[in-house]
Amino acid sequence: MTHPISRALAEVGARLAAAEAAAARPTGSVTLLAVSKTFPEAALREAYAAGARQFGENYVQELSSKASELADLPDLVWHFIGPLQSNKTRPVAELAHWVHSVDRLKIAERLAAQRPAHLPALNVCLQVNVSGEASKSGCTPDELPALARAVAALPQLALRGLMCIPEPTPDTASLAEQFALLRRLKEQLAAEGLALDTLSMGMSADLETAVAEGATLVRVGTAIFGARDYSQP
Ligand SMILES: *Cc1c(COP(=O)(O)O)cnc(C)c1O
């Protein structure tokens, strides 16, 4: 019998391929990030056995413990996608290959200073608040150009792109507008001479809309691993 996680991964892969085709984009051009937060080591091993290599985590402590539990899998790529406090940057600088949630210069400066010199540059996406919700993480669209220029100048960081979490809504047109804003912001940076290659947007419920608007990486948790249970320690 096919294991549930490998079957779910195949289903998400098929959704992604269909979304790429619908947007007239090459098959395989969008990276699938398996968001494994709250799931145990065994679930990540199952996803790995089914071909997943890129994993997303939201909590620093969980990234640290999983990175050591799974240290025998040398080609794993760790993406940190959660809110990052400035006093917790060190494990991320040391363990992650990517950080998607940089939204202020202080965090980027700490990551740059703490990235070990023997490692390749840490790949960074800047998180932008595209919904305008007061409670949301992310820099404002107005703050983005200056932040991007400053981060691009830091050593040991490679500024790769932009990330957003839209306001959740069943209204596909509103989601599409929020994703399109992130794409336009990336285009504006390119026009100012800052070419980036990554648009990190789209999750389990809205990956098709994100791919239609130009996502290069989708962050999918529930559709691969199932519903999360936050009551577990
Ligand atoms: C949890 C999380 C995801 C995955 O969301 P699903 O709806 O479970 O696919 C994606 N991005 C971020 C930033 C997350 O925190």
The ligand as an SDF file (V2000), in Angstrom:
LIG
                    3D

 15 15  0  0  0  0  0  0  0  0999 V2000
    2.4430   26.7870    8.0420 C   0  0  0  0  0  0  0  0  0  0  0  0
    2.8900   27.6330    6.9080 C   0  0  0  0  0  0  0  0  0  0  0  0
    2.7110   27.2190    5.5740 C   0  0  0  0  0  0  0  0  0  0  0  0
    1.9620   25.9710    5.1830 C   0  0  0  0  0  0  0  0  0  0  0  0
    0.5810   26.1900    5.2430 O   0  0  0  0  0  0  0  0  0  0  0  0
   -0.4760   25.0660    4.7840 P   0  0  0  0  0  0  0  0  0  0  0  0
   -1.7530   25.8080    4.6800 O   0  0  0  0  0  0  0  0  0  0  0  0
   -0.4900   24.0180    5.8380 O   0  0  0  0  0  0  0  0  0  0  0  0
   -0.0110   24.5350    3.4670 O   0  0  0  0  0  0  0  0  0  0  0  0
    3.2250   28.0330    4.5820 C   0  0  0  0  0  0  0  0  0  0  0  0
    3.8860   29.1770    4.8540 N   0  0  0  0  0  0  0  0  0  0  0  0
    4.0850   29.5960    6.1190 C   0  0  0  0  0  0  0  0  0  0  0  0
    4.8110   30.8660    6.3620 C   0  0  0  0  0  0  0  0  0  0  0  0
    3.5750   28.8450    7.1720 C   0  0  0  0  0  0  0  0  0  0  0  0
    3.7500   29.2930    8.4250 O   0  0  0  0  0  0  0  0  0  0  0  0
  1  2  1  0
  2  3  1  0
  2 14  2  0
  3  4  1  0
  3 10  2  0
  4  5  1  0
  5  6  1  0
  6  7  2  0
  6  8  1  0
  6  9  1  0
 10 11  1  0
 11 12  2  0
 12 13  1  0
 12 14  1  0
 14 15  1  0
M  END
$$$$
